[in-house]
Amino acid sequence: MDEGFRDDSNPYQGVLQALLLLLQEDKEVVEKQIAQSVNMEEFRHD
């Protein structure tokens, strides 16, 4: 009866974990890009 509450049978558990990993990876990439752009542009504003 409680199959819907089991983590093993939850189809969204893996999806949520994958999204969290993607968000973490994207955050690292964005931070690197921001650091590079800041170093190259030296805080210039368009």
mmCIF file as Biopython writes it, N, C-alpha, C and O atoms, coordinates in Angstrom:
data_model
#
loop_
_atom_site.group_PDB
_atom_site.id
_atom_site.type_symbol
_atom_site.label_atom_id
_atom_site.label_alt_id
_atom_site.label_comp_id
_atom_site.label_asym_id
_atom_site.label_entity_id
_atom_site.label_seq_id
_atom_site.pdbx_PDB_ins_code
_atom_site.Cartn_x
_atom_site.Cartn_y
_atom_site.Cartn_z
_atom_site.occupancy
_atom_site.B_iso_or_equiv
_atom_site.auth_seq_id
_atom_site.auth_asym_id
_atom_site.pdbx_PDB_model_num
ATOM 1   N N  . MET A ? 1  ? 0.815  -1.206 0.000   1.0 0.0 1  A 1 
ATOM 2   C CA . MET A ? 1  ? 0.000  0.000  0.000   1.0 0.0 1  A 1 
ATOM 3   C C  . MET A ? 1  ? 0.857  1.269  0.000   1.0 0.0 1  A 1 
ATOM 4   O O  . MET A ? 1  ? 0.476  2.285  -0.581  1.0 0.0 1  A 1 
ATOM 5   N N  . ASP A ? 2  ? 2.022  1.198  0.660   1.0 0.0 2  A 1 
ATOM 6   C CA . ASP A ? 2  ? 2.852  2.395  0.785   1.0 0.0 2  A 1 
ATOM 7   C C  . ASP A ? 2  ? 4.001  2.383  -0.212  1.0 0.0 2  A 1 
ATOM 8   O O  . ASP A ? 2  ? 5.074  2.923  0.059   1.0 0.0 2  A 1 
ATOM 9   N N  . GLU A ? 3  ? 3.775  1.767  -1.361  1.0 0.0 3  A 1 
ATOM 10  C CA . GLU A ? 3  ? 4.855  1.715  -2.363  1.0 0.0 3  A 1 
ATOM 11  C C  . GLU A ? 3  ? 5.214  3.120  -2.844  1.0 0.0 3  A 1 
ATOM 12  O O  . GLU A ? 3  ? 6.369  3.382  -3.180  1.0 0.0 3  A 1 
ATOM 13  N N  . GLY A ? 4  ? 4.234  4.023  -2.880  1.0 0.0 4  A 1 
ATOM 14  C CA . GLY A ? 4  ? 4.490  5.371  -3.370  1.0 0.0 4  A 1 
ATOM 15  C C  . GLY A ? 4  ? 5.418  6.158  -2.467  1.0 0.0 4  A 1 
ATOM 16  O O  . GLY A ? 4  ? 6.015  7.146  -2.896  1.0 0.0 4  A 1 
ATOM 17  N N  . PHE A ? 5  ? 5.547  5.720  -1.197  1.0 0.0 5  A 1 
ATOM 18  C CA . PHE A ? 5  ? 6.378  6.464  -0.261  1.0 0.0 5  A 1 
ATOM 19  C C  . PHE A ? 5  ? 7.782  5.884  -0.146  1.0 0.0 5  A 1 
ATOM 20  O O  . PHE A ? 5  ? 8.630  6.436  0.556   1.0 0.0 5  A 1 
ATOM 21  N N  . ARG A ? 6  ? 8.028  4.776  -0.831  1.0 0.0 6  A 1 
ATOM 22  C CA . ARG A ? 6  ? 9.366  4.175  -0.787  1.0 0.0 6  A 1 
ATOM 23  C C  . ARG A ? 6  ? 10.298 4.888  -1.746  1.0 0.0 6  A 1 
ATOM 24  O O  . ARG A ? 6  ? 9.919  5.175  -2.882  1.0 0.0 6  A 1 
ATOM 25  N N  . ASP A ? 7  ? 11.515 5.176  -1.303  1.0 0.0 7  A 1 
ATOM 26  C CA . ASP A ? 7  ? 12.466 5.881  -2.147  1.0 0.0 7  A 1 
ATOM 27  C C  . ASP A ? 7  ? 12.809 5.051  -3.381  1.0 0.0 7  A 1 
ATOM 28  O O  . ASP A ? 7  ? 13.028 5.598  -4.462  1.0 0.0 7  A 1 
ATOM 29  N N  . ASP A ? 8  ? 12.856 3.726  -3.215  1.0 0.0 8  A 1 
ATOM 30  C CA . ASP A ? 8  ? 13.226 2.858  -4.336  1.0 0.0 8  A 1 
ATOM 31  C C  . ASP A ? 8  ? 12.197 2.941  -5.454  1.0 0.0 8  A 1 
ATOM 32  O O  . ASP A ? 8  ? 12.552 2.836  -6.628  1.0 0.0 8  A 1 
ATOM 33  N N  . SER A ? 9  ? 10.922 3.129  -5.103  1.0 0.0 9  A 1 
ATOM 34  C CA . SER A ? 9  ? 9.873  3.132  -6.109  1.0 0.0 9  A 1 
ATOM 35  C C  . SER A ? 9  ? 9.498  4.553  -6.527  1.0 0.0 9  A 1 
ATOM 36  O O  . SER A ? 9  ? 8.607  4.743  -7.355  1.0 0.0 9  A 1 
ATOM 37  N N  . ASN A ? 10 ? 10.169 5.538  -5.963  1.0 0.0 10 A 1 
ATOM 38  C CA . ASN A ? 10 ? 9.846  6.934  -6.295  1.0 0.0 10 A 1 
ATOM 39  C C  . ASN A ? 10 ? 10.537 7.308  -7.604  1.0 0.0 10 A 1 
ATOM 40  O O  . ASN A ? 10 ? 11.762 7.432  -7.630  1.0 0.0 10 A 1 
ATOM 41  N N  . PRO A ? 11 ? 9.789  7.491  -8.684  1.0 0.0 11 A 1 
ATOM 42  C CA . PRO A ? 11 ? 10.405 7.776  -9.984  1.0 0.0 11 A 1 
ATOM 43  C C  . PRO A ? 11 ? 11.064 9.152  -10.040 1.0 0.0 11 A 1 
ATOM 44  O O  . PRO A ? 11 ? 11.877 9.422  -10.924 1.0 0.0 11 A 1 
ATOM 45  N N  . TYR A ? 12 ? 10.710 10.015 -9.098  1.0 0.0 12 A 1 
ATOM 46  C CA . TYR A ? 12 ? 11.262 11.373 -9.126  1.0 0.0 12 A 1 
ATOM 47  C C  . TYR A ? 12 ? 12.525 11.513 -8.288  1.0 0.0 12 A 1 
ATOM 48  O O  . TYR A ? 12 ? 13.218 12.527 -8.379  1.0 0.0 12 A 1 
ATOM 49  N N  . GLN A ? 13 ? 12.838 10.494 -7.461  1.0 0.0 13 A 1 
ATOM 50  C CA . GLN A ? 13 ? 13.998 10.597 -6.583  1.0 0.0 13 A 1 
ATOM 51  C C  . GLN A ? 13 ? 15.274 10.766 -7.409  1.0 0.0 13 A 1 
ATOM 52  O O  . GLN A ? 13 ? 16.065 11.674 -7.155  1.0 0.0 13 A 1 
ATOM 53  N N  . GLY A ? 14 ? 15.473 9.889  -8.399  1.0 0.0 14 A 1 
ATOM 54  C CA . GLY A ? 14 ? 16.670 9.974  -9.232  1.0 0.0 14 A 1 
ATOM 55  C C  . GLY A ? 14 ? 16.697 11.269 -10.028 1.0 0.0 14 A 1 
ATOM 56  O O  . GLY A ? 14 ? 17.754 11.869 -10.227 1.0 0.0 14 A 1 
ATOM 57  N N  . VAL A ? 15 ? 15.511 11.696 -10.484 1.0 0.0 15 A 1 
ATOM 58  C CA . VAL A ? 15 ? 15.450 12.931 -11.275 1.0 0.0 15 A 1 
ATOM 59  C C  . VAL A ? 15 ? 15.872 14.122 -10.426 1.0 0.0 15 A 1 
ATOM 60  O O  . VAL A ? 15 ? 16.638 14.976 -10.872 1.0 0.0 15 A 1 
ATOM 61  N N  . LEU A ? 16 ? 15.361 14.170 -9.189  1.0 0.0 16 A 1 
ATOM 62  C CA . LEU A ? 16 ? 15.718 15.286 -8.310  1.0 0.0 16 A 1 
ATOM 63  C C  . LEU A ? 16 ? 17.214 15.284 -8.020  1.0 0.0 16 A 1 
ATOM 64  O O  . LEU A ? 16 ? 17.852 16.337 -8.022  1.0 0.0 16 A 1 
ATOM 65  N N  . GLN A ? 17 ? 17.771 14.108 -7.773  1.0 0.0 17 A 1 
ATOM 66  C CA . GLN A ? 17 ? 19.209 14.027 -7.489  1.0 0.0 17 A 1 
ATOM 67  C C  . GLN A ? 17 ? 20.006 14.474 -8.707  1.0 0.0 17 A 1 
ATOM 68  O O  . GLN A ? 17 ? 21.005 15.180 -8.573  1.0 0.0 17 A 1 
ATOM 69  N N  . ALA A ? 18 ? 19.563 14.062 -9.901  1.0 0.0 18 A 1 
ATOM 70  C CA . ALA A ? 18 ? 20.266 14.447 -11.121 1.0 0.0 18 A 1 
ATOM 71  C C  . ALA A ? 18 ? 20.185 15.962 -11.316 1.0 0.0 18 A 1 
ATOM 72  O O  . ALA A ? 18 ? 21.172 16.593 -11.693 1.0 0.0 18 A 1 
ATOM 73  N N  . LEU A ? 19 ? 19.010 16.546 -11.060 1.0 0.0 19 A 1 
ATOM 74  C CA . LEU A ? 19 ? 18.865 17.995 -11.206 1.0 0.0 19 A 1 
ATOM 75  C C  . LEU A ? 19 ? 19.766 18.729 -10.222 1.0 0.0 19 A 1 
ATOM 76  O O  . LEU A ? 19 ? 20.377 19.739 -10.571 1.0 0.0 19 A 1 
ATOM 77  N N  . LEU A ? 20 ? 19.850 18.221 -8.988  1.0 0.0 20 A 1 
ATOM 78  C CA . LEU A ? 20 ? 20.716 18.866 -7.993  1.0 0.0 20 A 1 
ATOM 79  C C  . LEU A ? 20 ? 22.170 18.806 -8.452  1.0 0.0 20 A 1 
ATOM 80  O O  . LEU A ? 20 ? 22.907 19.781 -8.307  1.0 0.0 20 A 1 
ATOM 81  N N  . LEU A ? 21 ? 22.586 17.665 -9.006  1.0 0.0 21 A 1 
ATOM 82  C CA . LEU A ? 21 ? 23.965 17.544 -9.482  1.0 0.0 21 A 1 
ATOM 83  C C  . LEU A ? 21 ? 24.196 18.524 -10.635 1.0 0.0 21 A 1 
ATOM 84  O O  . LEU A ? 21 ? 25.237 19.178 -10.699 1.0 0.0 21 A 1 
ATOM 85  N N  . LEU A ? 22 ? 23.225 18.622 -11.540 1.0 0.0 22 A 1 
ATOM 86  C CA . LEU A ? 22 ? 23.374 19.539 -12.674 1.0 0.0 22 A 1 
ATOM 87  C C  . LEU A ? 22 ? 23.456 20.974 -12.178 1.0 0.0 22 A 1 
ATOM 88  O O  . LEU A ? 22 ? 24.270 21.759 -12.667 1.0 0.0 22 A 1 
ATOM 89  N N  . LEU A ? 23 ? 22.606 21.323 -11.197 1.0 0.0 23 A 1 
ATOM 90  C CA . LEU A ? 23 ? 22.633 22.690 -10.672 1.0 0.0 23 A 1 
ATOM 91  C C  . LEU A ? 23 ? 23.983 22.982 -10.027 1.0 0.0 23 A 1 
ATOM 92  O O  . LEU A ? 23 ? 24.529 24.072 -10.198 1.0 0.0 23 A 1 
ATOM 93  N N  . GLN A ? 24 ? 24.524 22.016 -9.289  1.0 0.0 24 A 1 
ATOM 94  C CA . GLN A ? 24 ? 25.821 22.221 -8.646  1.0 0.0 24 A 1 
ATOM 95  C C  . GLN A ? 24 ? 26.910 22.396 -9.707  1.0 0.0 24 A 1 
ATOM 96  O O  . GLN A ? 24 ? 27.770 23.268 -9.585  1.0 0.0 24 A 1 
ATOM 97  N N  . GLU A ? 25 ? 26.865 21.553 -10.755 1.0 0.0 25 A 1 
ATOM 98  C CA . GLU A ? 25 ? 27.867 21.656 -11.807 1.0 0.0 25 A 1 
ATOM 99  C C  . GLU A ? 25 ? 27.731 22.991 -12.538 1.0 0.0 25 A 1 
ATOM 100 O O  . GLU A ? 25 ? 28.727 23.661 -12.815 1.0 0.0 25 A 1 
ATOM 101 N N  . ASP A ? 26 ? 26.484 23.372 -12.850 1.0 0.0 26 A 1 
ATOM 102 C CA . ASP A ? 26 ? 26.260 24.647 -13.529 1.0 0.0 26 A 1 
ATOM 103 C C  . ASP A ? 26 ? 26.759 25.796 -12.666 1.0 0.0 26 A 1 
ATOM 104 O O  . ASP A ? 26 ? 27.336 26.753 -13.182 1.0 0.0 26 A 1 
ATOM 105 N N  . LYS A ? 27 ? 26.546 25.712 -11.374 1.0 0.0 27 A 1 
ATOM 106 C CA . LYS A ? 27 ? 26.981 26.778 -10.476 1.0 0.0 27 A 1 
ATOM 107 C C  . LYS A ? 27 ? 28.497 26.914 -10.532 1.0 0.0 27 A 1 
ATOM 108 O O  . LYS A ? 27 ? 29.024 28.026 -10.578 1.0 0.0 27 A 1 
ATOM 109 N N  . GLU A ? 28 ? 29.197 25.782 -10.528 1.0 0.0 28 A 1 
ATOM 110 C CA . GLU A ? 28 ? 30.661 25.830 -10.586 1.0 0.0 28 A 1 
ATOM 111 C C  . GLU A ? 28 ? 31.107 26.438 -11.910 1.0 0.0 28 A 1 
ATOM 112 O O  . GLU A ? 28 ? 32.015 27.269 -11.942 1.0 0.0 28 A 1 
ATOM 113 N N  . VAL A ? 29 ? 30.467 26.023 -13.000 1.0 0.0 29 A 1 
ATOM 114 C CA . VAL A ? 29 ? 30.836 26.546 -14.313 1.0 0.0 29 A 1 
ATOM 115 C C  . VAL A ? 29 ? 30.567 28.040 -14.384 1.0 0.0 29 A 1 
ATOM 116 O O  . VAL A ? 29 ? 31.395 28.806 -14.876 1.0 0.0 29 A 1 
ATOM 117 N N  . VAL A ? 30 ? 29.401 28.451 -13.887 1.0 0.0 30 A 1 
ATOM 118 C CA . VAL A ? 30 ? 29.043 29.879 -13.918 1.0 0.0 30 A 1 
ATOM 119 C C  . VAL A ? 30 ? 30.029 30.684 -13.077 1.0 0.0 30 A 1 
ATOM 120 O O  . VAL A ? 30 ? 30.463 31.763 -13.479 1.0 0.0 30 A 1 
ATOM 121 N N  . GLU A ? 31 ? 30.377 30.149 -11.906 1.0 0.0 31 A 1 
ATOM 122 C CA . GLU A ? 31 ? 31.324 30.874 -11.046 1.0 0.0 31 A 1 
ATOM 123 C C  . GLU A ? 31 ? 32.665 31.025 -11.747 1.0 0.0 31 A 1 
ATOM 124 O O  . GLU A ? 31 ? 33.296 32.078 -11.654 1.0 0.0 31 A 1 
ATOM 125 N N  . LYS A ? 32 ? 33.109 29.979 -12.453 1.0 0.0 32 A 1 
ATOM 126 C CA . LYS A ? 32 ? 34.380 30.068 -13.180 1.0 0.0 32 A 1 
ATOM 127 C C  . LYS A ? 32 ? 34.276 31.096 -14.298 1.0 0.0 32 A 1 
ATOM 128 O O  . LYS A ? 32 ? 35.194 31.892 -14.501 1.0 0.0 32 A 1 
ATOM 129 N N  . GLN A ? 33 ? 33.153 31.082 -15.028 1.0 0.0 33 A 1 
ATOM 130 C CA . GLN A ? 33 ? 32.966 32.044 -16.115 1.0 0.0 33 A 1 
ATOM 131 C C  . GLN A ? 33 ? 32.926 33.466 -15.576 1.0 0.0 33 A 1 
ATOM 132 O O  . GLN A ? 33 ? 33.501 34.379 -16.168 1.0 0.0 33 A 1 
ATOM 133 N N  . ILE A ? 34 ? 32.244 33.650 -14.448 1.0 0.0 34 A 1 
ATOM 134 C CA . ILE A ? 34 ? 32.177 34.992 -13.847 1.0 0.0 34 A 1 
ATOM 135 C C  . ILE A ? 34 ? 33.573 35.437 -13.427 1.0 0.0 34 A 1 
ATOM 136 O O  . ILE A ? 34 ? 33.956 36.584 -13.658 1.0 0.0 34 A 1 
ATOM 137 N N  . ALA A ? 35 ? 34.326 34.545 -12.816 1.0 0.0 35 A 1 
ATOM 138 C CA . ALA A ? 35 ? 35.677 34.898 -12.373 1.0 0.0 35 A 1 
ATOM 139 C C  . ALA A ? 35 ? 36.530 35.282 -13.575 1.0 0.0 35 A 1 
ATOM 140 O O  . ALA A ? 35 ? 37.273 36.262 -13.524 1.0 0.0 35 A 1 
ATOM 141 N N  . GLN A ? 36 ? 36.427 34.515 -14.652 1.0 0.0 36 A 1 
ATOM 142 C CA . GLN A ? 36 ? 37.219 34.818 -15.842 1.0 0.0 36 A 1 
ATOM 143 C C  . GLN A ? 36 ? 36.793 36.156 -16.443 1.0 0.0 36 A 1 
ATOM 144 O O  . GLN A ? 36 ? 37.642 36.967 -16.812 1.0 0.0 36 A 1 
ATOM 145 N N  . SER A ? 37 ? 35.477 36.394 -16.543 1.0 0.0 37 A 1 
ATOM 146 C CA . SER A ? 37 ? 34.992 37.631 -17.146 1.0 0.0 37 A 1 
ATOM 147 C C  . SER A ? 37 ? 35.381 38.824 -16.278 1.0 0.0 37 A 1 
ATOM 148 O O  . SER A ? 37 ? 35.717 39.888 -16.798 1.0 0.0 37 A 1 
ATOM 149 N N  . VAL A ? 38 ? 35.339 38.651 -14.960 1.0 0.0 38 A 1 
ATOM 150 C CA . VAL A ? 38 ? 35.714 39.749 -14.067 1.0 0.0 38 A 1 
ATOM 151 C C  . VAL A ? 38 ? 37.205 40.046 -14.219 1.0 0.0 38 A 1 
ATOM 152 O O  . VAL A ? 38 ? 37.604 41.209 -14.261 1.0 0.0 38 A 1 
ATOM 153 N N  . ASN A ? 39 ? 38.015 39.014 -14.301 1.0 0.0 39 A 1 
ATOM 154 C CA . ASN A ? 39 ? 39.451 39.220 -14.440 1.0 0.0 39 A 1 
ATOM 155 C C  . ASN A ? 39 ? 39.779 39.873 -15.779 1.0 0.0 39 A 1 
ATOM 156 O O  . ASN A ? 39 ? 40.699 40.686 -15.867 1.0 0.0 39 A 1 
ATOM 157 N N  . MET A ? 40 ? 39.022 39.514 -16.829 1.0 0.0 40 A 1 
ATOM 158 C CA . MET A ? 40 ? 39.306 40.046 -18.155 1.0 0.0 40 A 1 
ATOM 159 C C  . MET A ? 40 ? 38.751 41.460 -18.316 1.0 0.0 40 A 1 
ATOM 160 O O  . MET A ? 40 ? 39.405 42.326 -18.896 1.0 0.0 40 A 1 
ATOM 161 N N  . GLU A ? 41 ? 37.549 41.689 -17.802 1.0 0.0 41 A 1 
ATOM 162 C CA . GLU A ? 41 ? 36.899 42.984 -18.005 1.0 0.0 41 A 1 
ATOM 163 C C  . GLU A ? 41 ? 37.250 43.984 -16.921 1.0 0.0 41 A 1 
ATOM 164 O O  . GLU A ? 41 ? 37.059 45.186 -17.103 1.0 0.0 41 A 1 
ATOM 165 N N  . GLU A ? 42 ? 37.758 43.508 -15.800 1.0 0.0 42 A 1 
ATOM 166 C CA . GLU A ? 42 ? 38.117 44.385 -14.688 1.0 0.0 42 A 1 
ATOM 167 C C  . GLU A ? 42 ? 36.940 45.248 -14.255 1.0 0.0 42 A 1 
ATOM 168 O O  . GLU A ? 42 ? 37.066 46.467 -14.143 1.0 0.0 42 A 1 
ATOM 169 N N  . PHE A ? 43 ? 35.781 44.607 -14.010 1.0 0.0 43 A 1 
ATOM 170 C CA . PHE A ? 43 ? 34.590 45.281 -13.487 1.0 0.0 43 A 1 
ATOM 171 C C  . PHE A ? 43 ? 34.088 46.395 -14.412 1.0 0.0 43 A 1 
ATOM 172 O O  . PHE A ? 43 ? 33.515 47.373 -13.932 1.0 0.0 43 A 1 
ATOM 173 N N  . ARG A ? 44 ? 34.290 46.267 -15.715 1.0 0.0 44 A 1 
ATOM 174 C CA . ARG A ? 44 ? 33.728 47.263 -16.630 1.0 0.0 44 A 1 
ATOM 175 C C  . ARG A ? 44 ? 32.228 47.030 -16.781 1.0 0.0 44 A 1 
ATOM 176 O O  . ARG A ? 44 ? 31.786 45.882 -16.833 1.0 0.0 44 A 1 
ATOM 177 N N  . HIS A ? 45 ? 31.447 48.088 -16.850 1.0 0.0 45 A 1 
ATOM 178 C CA . HIS A ? 45 ? 30.007 47.971 -17.032 1.0 0.0 45 A 1 
ATOM 179 C C  . HIS A ? 45 ? 29.638 48.408 -18.438 1.0 0.0 45 A 1 
ATOM 180 O O  . HIS A ? 45 ? 30.121 49.425 -18.936 1.0 0.0 45 A 1 
ATOM 181 N N  . ASP A ? 46 ? 28.767 47.616 -19.074 1.0 0.0 46 A 1 
ATOM 182 C CA . ASP A ? 46 ? 28.348 47.984 -20.438 1.0 0.0 46 A 1 
ATOM 183 C C  . ASP A ? 46 ? 27.425 49.184 -20.408 1.0 0.0 46 A 1 
ATOM 184 O O  . ASP A ? 46 ? 26.970 49.639 -21.457 1.0 0.0 46 A 1 
#
